[in-house]
Structure formats: structure tokens, C-alpha cells
């Protein structure tokens, strides 16, 4: 069933229908129109550094196997045996030269080719063309700043075009020092009873909630100067294609009062400014979302995450800690610890957010509640395109400018049958 999308997003008035957070037909259309067509984040290169290293993840609700093959190339395939559709690799990560299905024993090499089939000569009468039954690859795969992305759509624009002007902001997060970043520790996974779009739009530019929802954490020193940064600088930036970045002023810090972290940031400040260029003298990227469901944060800790959809009312959150490769061990350890304290599933900030996202989703289950639009009109008419910042920029840092761009893109991709029309 095709969902009727008319009137769900009204950017002229800053209104948004609650139906998009709870209705099953809309969710199914998202899986088709968004998650089966957009570029989605898979993993970081440092998670598959060696030939044979693999990592299992999802694109929408499709299981995906990311593997660096024996020749050193990073590939991604549906993590589904071509025989009867069993999930092929059950482990989260590891190293393997081949993958063997637990159901009937079909075996695949780490480049996706079907290597062996039990009873090929007798049961199949040696009449199965193995070259046609390898793992199904993604349509396109590309890497930016060590971030591995893929799309199932062969007609999707190249990753560089899809990212567009958000690339500089990604550079600040993931390539501000020589060598880029690395993932430390494993992946934290938990399930939140909320629609995936709520956390995605929160990270794309919701500075409004911080001083209210996270007041106790901020007062305890977790958030640096972030609560007062509205008066000092920073902007909400929508670089296009639904991406959103929230920035603070160039001389502000949003790091916690941890001596190792503060000393490290002060020691590299000039190096980072030279590497990132004069734009960093205007704003400092703070938090953001790449449309549709990949978010990053450098406030308090250094984390990036994926909001995996698990139905209209459920999201599986995957969270990683990243650090500059060039950082000393004690700084990497300090960032990892702060990430656990603030943005793990039991973190001081995280619990505040999950409670709000859950309630926003649950209220949308009400028949009468869904008749009332939500309000994302803050700052409407007070944004303009800024060529220096490469996007639509708010006059004031606290705004819903980025939310309107995020949901406008959502509506465009949901309604369009071709990338040429986007």
C-alpha cells in the first residue's frame, strides 16, 4: 500500500504531521524509498583493517556483510545465503577467508563468490552454475574520511555528490589531524521505543533542548560552555540534501572538565585551524546528521551512531567512540570513558533524550493526537544561504531551520520515483 503523503510536511508554516512517526504504511514506504535508495553508513575502515576482516550491519532492515577481501578491497553484500535466504554470518565481527551457511552448508569466499555446494555432483547432477549464485552485492560502495557508505540503488548519485557541501564539516569531525580517526572499543547497541527520525532530527540541529532536558548534566560540567554558547556564536547550518550541522563559536569549547582532554584540545588547536582553513574561524562543528540516519557528536565525547529502523515505533541505536589516531593513549582512554558516562545507553545525556523520543512516539499512537500537527516553525524566515558556511544558515543558533530541511528532504525522497527529480 502506497502511503498518502499529502500535507504531512508543511515547511511554509513549519508544521509536521505526527502520522509520519507511527503509521505502518508510511514506514514501509520509507524502507522502499529511503533505505533502499539513499547512501547509508556501514562502518569505519579501522573496523576492517586487514584482509578477511568483516563487520555485520544493516541497511534499513536488510542485513549486510562488510568484508575486506583477500586482495584488500572493502566490499559489502546482503548477509543472506543465496540458497534459501538464511542469514549467512551470525557474528558481529571477526576475520574469515570464507563464510559457510549454517542451514545447508553453501560456502562463499570473502569476495562474495560461491565456492562450494554440498552434494553438487549427485543431488544437483553437477548442473548448478555457481558463478550466478554468489552473494548479492550493494549497488555502490564508497569511502570518505574512512567512513564506509553504500547504497542499493545503482542510479543513486555518487557519494561525493550525495554528501555535497557537508564534506567540510565531516573533515572537521573525522580528518582534523593527519591520519584521521579510529574507532576505539566495540559498538554499543540498544533499542529505544521511538521512531528513527526523532533522534536523527535531534542530532541534526536541536540545540533548543540542551539547556532544558540536559540541565543537570550541563550543571555538573559535562557540556563545557555549550549551554551559554547561543549568546557567543555558532549557527545552525543546512548544507543541502537533508544533512544538518549544529555549530558553536570558534573559540568555545564543549568538552568536559577533564584535564587530559582540555590540555590535548588546547595543544592541537592551531594545528587544526591550519588544516581546516579559515572557515573554522567562523564556526566549530558540534553535532550533526547525514540524511537519513547517520549522526556524529563531538560535544563531551566523540561518538558517531546509526539509527537503525525497527518498525515505526522502534529504533536500534548503534554507537561508536572515535578519536584522533594521533592522540596519545591517555586522551583516547579519557574520551572513551566520557562517552560511556554521557552517551552510552545509561549515560547522563542519553537517558534524557531516550525518554523524550519515546514519549513523542507514544503520543502519536493516539487517534486524536495524530490530528494535531507538531510545530517546527522556530526561526522560520530568519535563515539565508551563506556561501562562507556552505549552507542555509540561521540568524540565531537555536532554531529549527535544520529540522525543516531534514523533513523537506524526507518528503522529497519519499515522493520521488527518480534521483533526477531530487
N, C-alpha and C positions, 0 to 999 in steps of 0.2 A: 504494500500500500504506500503510495506517494503522499507525503505529508503536505498539507496546505500551509505554505509559509507566509502567505499574505498578511501583512500587518504585525508580524512578530517582532520586527526591528524597525523602529521609527527614529532615525537619527536626527531628523529635523526638529523633533521635540525632545529628544533624549529619553525615549521610552522603550521598554523591553518587556516582552511577554514572558510570564512565568512558565508558560507551556513548554518552552524550549529546555527546561531543566528536568522534566518529569515524564513527558509523553513518549511512549514506546515507538510509535511510528516515526517521530522526529529523530529519535536515537538511531533507529535502523537506517534512516536516510543519511545520518552523519557517518555511519560506518561505510556506506557506499560512496558518498560524495566527498568526504573529507579524509578519512583514514585510509581509504583505498586509492587516493589520488595525490595527497599532499606529501611533501618531503617530511619524514619523521626521523627523530633521533634514535639511534640504535645503541651506541656505546662510545667510549673513548678509546683511541688507539692503544693507550697504555694498558687497557684491559685485555688486549690480544697482541702482545708484543712479539711473540715467537711463532714460527711455523707450527701449525697444529693447534694453536690456542683457539678456544671458542668461547662464546658467550651466548646464552639464550635469552630472548626477549620477546616483545610483541609489537606488532604494528596494528593498532586498533585491537581487535580480539584475535587476530591471526598470529599464531606462534611463529617465531623467526629464529633461525640459527645463524649467528655471525661467526665466521671462522677464517683464520688466516691459513691459507692452504700451504702445502709443502713448498711451493715456489715463492711464497712470501706475499701473495696477493690477499687482500681482505675481500671476502665475498659474503653474501647474505642470501639465504634460501628460506622458503617455507619449511618450518621444522615439522614436516609431515611426510611420512613414508608414502611413496607413490603407489604402493600396492593396495592397501586397504584404508589408508588415511590415519594410521596410528601416529601419535606423537613420537618422533624419532629419538630425539635426545632429551632425556629427562633431567639431566644435571644442569645446574645454573651456569657453570663454567668449568674449564679444565683444558686438557690437551689430548688430542686424539688424531691418529692417522686415518681412522675410518669410523663410521657410525653404523651400528647394526640394530635393526628394528627388533624390539622385544617380542613382537607378535609372531612373525613368520621368518625372521632372520635375513631379510633383504639387507645387503651391506653396501654402503656408499663411501667413497673416498672423500677426503676433506676438501676437494674441489667440486663436490656435488654429483659426481658421476656414479652411476650404479655399477658396482664392482662385482658383486656375486649374488646369485639367487639359488637357494636350496632347491634340489630336485629339478634343476634346469633341463637336464637331458631326458629324464624319464617322465616327470609329471607335465613339463611344458613341451616335451618332444623336441627340445632344443630349438623351439620356434618362437622365442621371445627376443625382440630386438632391444637389448639393454641400453643402447645409445638413446632410445626415446623415453626412458623411464628413470632418468636422473631426478634429483631434487629440483623443484621449481624455483628459479632464481627471482630475486626482485628485478624490476624493470630497469632501475638505475640506482647506482651507489656512488657516493662521492664523499670526500673528507675535507673539512675546513677546520683549521687550528686543532687538528687531532680529533675533532668531533665527527663521528661516522654517521651519515644520514643515508636514507634510502627512500624510494617511492615504488609503489606497484604500478604506476602509470607511465608507460613509455612516452606518452605525449606531454608529460609534465615538463615545465621549463627547466633548464639546467639549474643545479643547486645555487650557483653564483647569482643567477637572476632571481631565484626564489628568495634568497636572503636579501638581496638588494642593498640598500644603504644601512642595514643593521650590521653589516660586516665590521665596521669600525668599532662598534660597541662590543661585538664579540671579541675583537682583538684586545680590548681593554680587560675583559674578563679572563681570556684564555691565552693571550700571547703578549702580555705586557713586559715579559722578560725573555731573554734569549733561552730557547729550549722549550718555551711554552709551559704547560702544566701537566700534572699527572694525577691520577686518582689514587687516593690513599685509603686503605681498608677495603671492605666489601661494600655491598649495596644494602641499604636499609629498606625493607619493604613492609608496608602496612596498608590496610584497607580503611577508607573513610566512607561513611554513608552519605555521599554527596555527589552531585553531578560534576563531571570533569571540568566543565567550563568555569565553575566558580573559583577553584584555585588558580586556573590558568589566567583568568581576568584579574584576580587579586595580585598576582605577581607581575602582570603587565603594567601596573601603574597605580595601585591603590595605596597611596600614602596617607589617605584620609583616616584609615582605621588604626594606624600605628599608635598614635598618642592616646587613643581611647582603649582599644582592645588590649594593647600590649603595655599599658601604663605601668603595671607593677614590674615587668621585666625591664623596661626602659629606666625606671627609677632605681633599679638595682645595678645599673651600669652596663647592661648587656648591649645596648644600642648606640653607644657613643653619643654623638650630638644629634642623632637623627631626628629626635622629636622637635628640636628647635630649628631645624635646617630650612624650614619653609621661609623663615624671615631672612635667611642668609644667602640663599641662592638655590640653584637646582631647578630643573624643568621636567615636565612630562613630555616625552618625545615619541611620536608615532612615525617610524621611518618608512612605513608602507607595507603592503601585503599582510596586514593584520598584526605585525610584530609591535611590541610596545616596550619601551625602556623608561624607567624612572631614574632620575639623576639627582645628585646633591651638588652643592657648591664645590668648586675646585680645591679649596683649602680646608674643607671639612673632612672629618673622619667619622666613620660609623663603626669603627672597630671597638671591641670591648677593652676595658682597662686591664689588659694582660700585658705585663712588661715586655715579654718576648715579642709579642705581636706589634705593639706600638713602636718598639725600637726598630724592628725589621721594616715596618712601613716607612718610618722616617728615613732609614738608611737607603732605601731604594727610590725615594720619591723623585729625585732629579733624574735618575736613570729612566724611570717610567715616563716622565714628562718628555724627555728627548725622544724616546722610542715611539710614543703615541702621537706626538706632534702638538701643534698649538690648540687644537680643539679641546685638549684636556685642561687648558687654562680657562675654558668656559664652563664645563660641567664634568662631573665624575659619575660614570655609570654605577648604579647602585643595585638594581634588581630589574629583571625583565622576563618576557615570554616571547619565544618564537612560535608563531602560529603553526599548528594549533596547540600543542601540548608539551612543549619543552621549555622549562624555566630555569633561571640561574639567579644566584644571590651572592653578593659579596659583603653584605651587612652582617656584622657579628662574626660570621664564619664564612667559609667558601663552599657553597653547595650548588649542585645542579640536580634537576629532577625531571621525571616524566610522569604525567598524569594519565595513566592507562585507564581507558574507559572500561567499565564492567557492568554495563546497563545504565539506564537513565539516572538511577539513584545510587550508584556505587562507583568509587574510583580507587584503583590500586596505585598507591604512591610509591615510586622508586626514587631513592635519594642517595646521592654520592657526595663525598667530600673531595674537593680538588685543591691543589696547592701548586705554587710555582715550583717547577723542577729544581730551580737554582736555590730555593730556600734551604736554610740549614735544618738539620733534623729536629732541633728543639722547637722551631717555628712550625714545622709540619705537625708535630705532636700537639702543639697548643691549638692550632686550627681544628684538628680532628676532635679534640676534647670539647672545644667550644661548639662545634657542630652538633655533637651529641647532647650537650646541655641545652642548646637553644632550638635546634631544628630537627632533632630526632623525633620519633613518634611520641616520646614522653617529654620533649623539650619544652622549655618555658614559653617560647613563642608559638610552637606548633600546636599545643593543646588549645590555645585561644582560637587559632584560625579554624581548626577542625570543628570546634563546637559551633562556630558561626556558619561555616559552609554546610554543616549537617542541618541546622535549623532552617537555612534558606531553602534547602532542597525539600525538607519535610513539609514546610508550609505550602509548597507548590502542589502537593498531593490533593489539597482541598479543592473541591469543585468551584466554590465561590472565590477562593483565593486566586485561582487562575484567571478569573475575570478581570482582575486588577493588574495593571502594568507596574513594573518596577521603574524607578527613576534613576537614570544615568545622565542627567542634564547638567551636572556641575561644570561650570566653566564654558557652557555652550556659547559659541560666538566669540570666545576670548582665546582663540588659538589661531595661529598663522604659520605658513610654511617658512622655515628658517634654513637657508642654504648652508649656513655655517654648521648647524647641528643636524643637517640631512634629514629633516622630517617636519611633520606638523607638531608645533611646539606650543605649550600652554603659556599664558601670561604669568600664571602663578603655579607653583609646583603641585599644590594639592588641587586635583581636578579629575574629571572623568573623561578627559579627552581621549586617552588611550583605550578606555573601555568602548567608547563609541566606534573607534577604528577597528578594534578587535571584532565586535559584533557585526559591524558593517561587512567586514571580510567574511565572517561566518555566513551571513545571509547571501553574499555573492557566490561563494563556493557551493553552498547548498543548492542554489537555484540554477547554476550554470551547468550546461552539458559539455562545455568545451573550455579548455585553458585559453583559447584565443579570445574568449569573451570576458576574460578576467583581467 
